[in-house]
Structures are given as structure tokens and as C-alpha cells.
Amino acid sequence: MIYLDNSATSFPKPDSVYAFMNDFYRHHGVSPGRSGFDAAIAAEEMVFETRRLLTQLFNGTDPNRLTFSYNASDSLNMILQGLAQKGDHVVTTMLEHNSVLRPLHHLAHEGIIELTYVPFDKDGYVDPDDIAAAIKPNTRMVVVNHCSNVIGTIQPIHEIGKICRDKGVFFIVDASQSAGAIPIDIQASQVDVLVFTGHKCLMGPTGIGGSYVMEHVPVRYTRFGGTGVRSAQKTHLEEFPYRLECGTLNIAGVAGLHAGVNWVLAKGIENLHRMEITLWDKLRKGLQQIPGVTTYCAENPQNQNAVLSFNIQGFDSGDVGTMLDVDYNIACRTGLQCAPLVHTSLGTDKIHGTVRLSIGAFNTEEHVDKAIDAVTDIASLRN
Ligand SMILES: Cc1ncc(COP(=O)(O)O)c(C=O)c1O
């Protein structure tokens, strides 16, 4: 299989991830932090070390503000519901994933918040001035997808962060597609909450993600349960990381994420990005030469991740995906890719979305050549 669905989840994972998960779970796969025996202490140390690594990666200050969850969707639910108050206005963008859109829609539908969706331009970027213009006196937060999972454009979070801080609104960044793919500095970009997932560019397994919440952000807890600490207390714990974590952690997931982050750091985020965007550029140029192929917001490798959406005139994207799979053994994603408003904006909602090819750390020039050849073949079937 030629795997070009890395935006969904990176695959395969580095060997060191599989090896460390296997080894750690066999020898220390116990409940971390709850007991004083050696394996429990080793598990707790590994969890803390992973909090520390990720805090350092995002340039946070306190590893205890780095909390773990199932995935980005899980953390976004906790953050958005834990911050919204009745009567708030929330600004978000047409680039968001359903992991942001659905929790916000739910809050709007319940009459708790009012929502504004800021558009993106023809190249796939949100204009920070449009964000500024959308902020009202009752705006509580601005929620932005750092990197689109449909078109790969990287949004100017530095500029948006400054606007949010100046106007006194919280800035929430969905870094699902950018964490591990491009450098992120939450202090420099004035990000108040960063949400990440472990199973994409951080190279961890599925079932692990989390958030980093700055000290001044009053996120309420919306879940309650066991923490292994102060068990006689009737209420859930106020302090981080317990505030946003309850129940036994996914210890195998944290171990895999630990190894994944270490692998990314050893390779170098910039090196990985350069390799992937070079392949993306080759893919883009190759596809753009095929008669009948339309690519979306894919003109410039600057401020771009290695994700490319296209259509072949006269073909349904789902049919192209099936042909790529069945006839060429190429794995991709088709349709709306959980980001329906991107397609509304591109006009691709009316034609069942796009075909998305997304490049990862283990793709090669040969994979890209084969993908271009396959799309050339399919496009030649047009009447
Ligand atoms: C931009 C974006 N946000 C959120 C998510 C949700 O991530 P997860 O499946 O880890 O919850 C994704 C996953 O595709 C994504 O691309």
C-alpha cells in the first residue's frame, strides 16, 4: 500500500514507537501515580517526562498544565464547554474541523453562545483583520484551526494571537495538524489554549491527545472522577493536571506519544517539514499538469503543510478514491474530510468534496510519482 492519508493519522509509526510501547506496557503498564511500588513510580515518571517534552515543544512553562485526553476532539470538547458562558460570543473560521464546529454548534443550539464564522481567502488563509473586525464586546474566545486538514494552509496565529491579547479575548488553537509538523511557540504567539492530538505528526498511537492551558485561563472542569489524589474530597480537583484528567490514563498511548515526540525531535521538525513539503510540491506540480484536474488552494509551498486536495472533472471524488485504492493500492481520503465549511467555501460541497492526498514522514518520491501516474490514468478515462 502507498499510504497517502497521513492527515487522518500518520502511518506507519516509527519502529521506536512500536518498540517502546511494547516494552513499556509489558514492564510498567500499571496505574501511574496511584501507588508507591517501582512500576507505578516508573509509569508516573514517564507520564511526567512526556508532559515535560510536549511543554518544551510548544514552549509552555509548566508541564502540569499539559493535560492528556483521548484525542484532539476530546480536549476541544473540554476546553470549549469549560470556557463558554451564557451570553458569550465566539469567533471561529470556515476552516474548522467538526471537532471544533460541532461542540460550538451544540453550545449555540443550546442558546449559550452566539457564533461568527470568519472566511478564508482564495489562497486558503484567514485575514487577521477579519478576526479583529468580528470581535465584539461580549466575545469570549477566538478558535482557529492552525493548519487545515483539507487544504493544508497554515494560519497566521502569531498575528491573530496579538489581536486577541490586545482585545482581551481567549485564543484557542487547534494544532491537530500542526503539532509536530511545524514549530509552535505558544508564548510568542500569545496562544491561551493549544489543543493537540498524538496520532498525527507527533507520531504517537491513536487514543492519546491533550491540551496546554495557560495559567490565566479559567477553564471549568466538566468531568469529574478519580484522580488517585485526595480521595476523601467530594469534589473534583481544581489543580492541573487533574482538573482536566479523570480516571486511569492511557499509559500505552502516553508511552507511544513519548517515543513519537522523541523521534520527531531527533529527526528535527524543520527537516521533516522540508522533506514533506518538497514531495508536496512535486505532487502539486504533477497533478496540475494533468488535463481535467483542479487543485484547491495549492499554489505556494510557503505557510503550507503537505496536504493536497483535488478533483478530476467529471468524476465523483469517492469514485476516484475507490479507483486509487482498488486499482493502484493508494490509500487516500475523499469527501468532506470532517470540515464541511471548507467545502462550502470552495464550492466543492456540491460535488461531494475532494480527493485528499496527505504526505507523511515515510513517503518517498516514488510514492508521489506513482500517485501522479495513477491520477493521470484515471483522468484519461474522461469522455
Ligand atoms: C484540524 C483537525 N482538528 C481536529 C481533528 C480531530 O483529531 P482527533 O481525531 O485526534 O480527535 C482533526 C483530525 O482529523 C483535524 O484534522
The ligand as an ORCA input file, in Angstrom:
! r2SCAN-3c Opt
* xyz 0 1
  C      -7.855     20.083     12.113
  C      -8.295     18.914     12.918
  N      -8.857     19.117     14.116
  C      -9.245     18.092     14.889
  C      -9.097     16.796     14.484
  C      -9.553     15.690     15.373
  O      -8.489     14.930     15.807
  P      -8.770     13.605     16.648
  O      -9.326     12.618     15.697
  O      -7.455     13.217     17.175
  O      -9.747     13.965     17.691
  C      -8.523     16.530     13.243
  C      -8.389     15.131     12.753
  O      -8.556     14.822     11.609
  C      -8.108     17.617     12.441
  O      -7.557     17.426     11.247
*
